[in-house]
Structure formats: C-alpha cells, structure tokens
Amino acid sequence: MSFDVEGVRAQFPILKREIDGNPLVYLDNAATTQKPQCVIDTLVEYYSNYNSNVHRGAHRLADEATTRYEAARDCVAGFINARARQEVIWTSGTTEAINIVAHGLAKQLQPGDEVVVTEMEHHANIVTWQQACLSSGAALKVAPIFDSGELDQTAFEQLLTNKTRLVAFPHVSNSLGTVNPIVAMTAKAKSVGALVLIDGAQGIAHGGVDVQAIGCDFYIKITADSLHINTAVSDTLRAIDQHQRANRLCFCGHGHNRVHSAQ
C-alpha cells in the first residue's frame, strides 16, 4: 500500500498555508510538530464544553474533565505497554521530567557513587546530571561515540561498575539520529544494579516502545511535541515504584492524606 502524502497533509490545517508563494514544508518536527484537525477539534471541545480543574472539583465539569484526562493516561499506558496506569506521570516536557528524577535521586547519591551518560545526550540529559553530581559529590562518567555517530558500546560497558548508581542515554539521538540498542544497554546497566533512565523524546514517535520488554526504570517521554497531540499532555514513565524513594520536588494541595499545622 502506498503512502498517501496528500491525504496526510490534508489533516493538518497549517499546511494549507503558503510561504512566499510556496506551499509550506515543515521539517522541524524534532522540536515541535504541527497539530492535525482532530487534535485542534478536541482542544476546542474541551474549552467549549468542560473546561475545569482536573481532580480538584466536585461538580459535573470537573468530573468530565477528570474522566477524559485519566482516559488519556490509560491510552498512553497501553501504547507503551506499561504494567499499570500509575506508571504514567504527566509533566510539562522532557526537560522537566529529567529534572524531577534527578532532583529526587540526587539526594540519594553520595561521594564515590557514579552516574553514566553518553556524548550524544541532549543538554537536558547531561547538564542535569552534572548538577546532581556536583551537589552530591558523585562522579559523572561519559561514554564516547565513534566518528560515525554510534555509541562505543565497549567503552560504555567498561564504565559500568558496582559504583554505578544511574545510567542515562537516549533512545534516538536528537542531533545524530543514532538509534541505540536500548534493551541491551538497559540489561548491561541492570547487571551492575544501576537505575536506567532513557530519553525517549525522539524515539517514541517511531512506535514499538514496550517498557516492560526494555526493562528501564524511567522512559522519558511520550512527547506531545513529537506526537501531534495537545502540548498540555506530556509524560514521564516511571516503570518501577521510585516515587517512594525519590524526594518530592513540589508540594501542593493534592496528594495528601492529612494536613495539620504542626511541623
């Protein structure tokens, strides 16, 4: 079956625009994708019919908004084969998601511990861990890449020791397009007892992500910018129950069983 290019373009209103007399050709999907009409219609439907706080109201609009919000979580959980819907956590984007994980785990790092990343990271997945190591006294180790843009798997494996506490790497490099063997790399990191964080921002759009088969602890993220969905819906997957061990970044009005005035 041939790919119906015109049929796909017709779903995106913005592609009807002309720039300097020429049809719009948009190639910056790694940063932000354009939205098809069905997504725009759904967003208009929300603001027109049941705009309300999610999980924060006891009236009909809040109930309808919450039901649809949680239905999206179920959809994502199925898309990535999560073990449970609770493993899907919404954030504003990849950078915030990585920072949330780093904030929690940095408090558990100690001098002598090591964090392993690669030379092909997005800045959000290297600067964040540089700061976590700086504040904790842990050491940051960086796996090199070949001139071809592929990761040196031998060097990567040699960096993994019993001191390794976390390993972070991209599913697909945002700058090189390199597709990493994430299942094999995760298994190597797990063999030394390390947590594994995968930056999936560029990989998820290609489909076929099964977080149970991968075996990672954090798959970040199913990005709205890469999947033509509403940018208010992005997520971090935490594939194991790390929330009991990671320190909370933000305290708010939701998620507490009891609040009292005593310290």
N, C-alpha and C positions, 0 to 999 in steps of 0.2 A: 504494500500500500504506500503510495507516495505521500509526502508531507505537504499538506495544504497551507502554504505560506500565506496566501491572501486570506484564507479563512481564519487563520490565527490572528493576523494583523487586524482584521475587521472587529475582533473582540476588544481592541484597545483604542478608545476614542482619541487619545492624544496622537496616535499615529496617522490620523487624518490630517494633521497639521502639515503645512509646508514651511520650510525654512529657506529663505532667499530663492523662492520659486521652485524648490525641490522637495519631494516627499521626505518627511522626517525619517531618518535612520538613526536609531538609538542603540548605542553599544556599551553604555556604562552600567550594565546590569550587575556587575560585581559590587557597585556602590549602592545603587537604588534601582529597583525595577519599576516599570510603569504598571498601572493597575487596569485589569480588564473591566468591562462594564458591569459584570456580575458582582465584583467587589465594591465598585462605586455604588451600585444599587443597594447592596446590603448595608453599607455605611449610611446612606441616606435614609434607609428604612429604620435603622437604629435611632438616629437623631430625630426622625419624624414621628416615631411611634412608641418607643420605650426607653428613651434616654433617661438613665438613673444610675445611682451608685450601686455597684455590684457588691453583694454580701453586706450591705450597710443599711438596708431599709426593710420595713415590714409591710410595704404596700405593693400593689399589683405591678407597677412599672419596675420596681426593684426586683421583684420575683422574676419577671420576664427577662430582664437584662441578665440576671444571675444565671438563669437556666441556659440562655444562649452562650454566655461566657464559659460556663462549665462544659457545655456541649463541644465547644472548640477544643477544650483540654482533652476530652475523650477522643476527638478526631485526631489530634496530634499524637496521643499515646498509641493509637492504633497504627498510625503512619510509620512510627519508628519502632513498633513492637516493644513498647515499654512494658515492664511487668505489672505496673499499676499506674493509674491516672495520677496518683500523688507524686509520681516521679517527674512530672512535667511542671516546671515552675516558670511563670511569666516574668520577664524583665523588660527593660526598655531596649535592650540590644546586646550584642556580643561583648562590647567593652565593659558595660556594667556587670554582665553576668560573670565574666572572668574576675573582675574586681571583687565581687561578692564572695566568690570562692576563695580568692587569695586573702581577703580580709579575715575570713573565718579560720583558714588553715595556717596563716602566718603566726597566729597566737600559739600554735602547737609546734612550730619549728623551733629548733634550738641550735646553738653553735655546734658544729660538727655534722649537722644534717645537710643534705644536698638536694637541690632541685635541678632537674634536667630539662632543657628546652633545645630547640634547633635553630640553625642560622636562617631558616626560611619562615620564621614567625612573623605574623602581623605585629606591629608595635604593641598592641594591647596584650599580646600573649608573651611578651618578653619584658617590657618596662614594668609591668605589674609585678612580675616575679622578681625582678631586680630590686624593687622597693620592698617586697616581702622578705627577701633575703637580707637586705640592708637593715631592716628593723629587727630581725630575729637573730642575726649572726650566722644564718645558714649560708652555704656556698652555692652559687649558680654555675652549672656546667652547661656548655653549649656544644651540641653535636654539629659537626661541619657538613657541608654539602659539596658535591663534585661540581666541576665546571659545567657539566650537563644539566645542573639544576636538581639532580636527585640527591636524596639524603644518603650519607655514608653510613650504611646500616652496621658495618663492622665497628666503626668508631662509636656509633650510638650505643651498641650493646656493651662496649668496653666501659662506657661511662656509668653503667648501671651497677651499683654495689649495694651492700647492706646498709649503706648510709643514705641511699636514695629514698626520699620521702614522697616526692611527687614528680611525675613526668608529664610534660605538656608538649603537644605537637599538633600541627594542622592536618585535617583530613585531606584538603586540597590547598596548596599554597595560593594565596591571593595574588601574589606577584609573578610567580613562575608557572602556575598551573600544574605543578607536580602533584600526582596522586600518590599518597603514601599508603603502604600496606598496614593499615591501622589495626587489623586483627592480630597480625604477627607482632607488631610493635607493642600492642597492649599486653600480649602474652609474655613478652620479654620483660616488660616493666613489672608485671604481676609476679614474675618468678622471683623478684627480689623484695616483694612485699610493698611496692610503691603504689600510690594512688595514681590514676591516669585521667588527665583532662585533655579532651580533643576539641580543637577549634573547628567546628563543622560548618562555619558560615558559608564557605564556598563549595562544600561537598554535598550538603543536604539537598540542593536543588536538582541534583542528578539522580536522586531516588536510591532505593535499595539499602537504606540505612536501617540496620537491625541492631539496636543497642544491646540486646541480650546476647546476640552472637558475637558482637565486638567485645563485650566484657569490660567496657570502660566504666569509670566512676562518674564522670561528667562529660556529656556531649553537648557542646555549646556551639551552635544553637540552630534551631529551625528559624531562620531569619525572615521576617516579613519583607525586608528589602529584597531578598533573593527569590521569594516565592510568590510574588504578585498578590500578597494579602495585606490587609489593613496594618499599618505600621504601629498601631497601638497593641498589636498582638505579636509578641516575640517570646522566646522561651529559653530557659536553661534546663537541661535534663540532669537530674542527679540520680544516677542509676543504682546507688546504694544509700542507705539511711545516714548520710553525713550530717543532716541538719541537727542531730543530737550532739554532735561533736564540734561543729563549727560555731564560732561566736557570732551572735546576732549583730548585723550592721545597723539596722534601723528598728526602732521601737515605735509602735503605732497603736491605733485604737482597736485593732482586730487581732485575734490570735492569742488572747489571754483568758485563762480560766477564772482568775480572780485578781483584782487590783485593789490595794489598800494604801493608806497614807504612810504607813510605817516603812522605814528603809529596809 
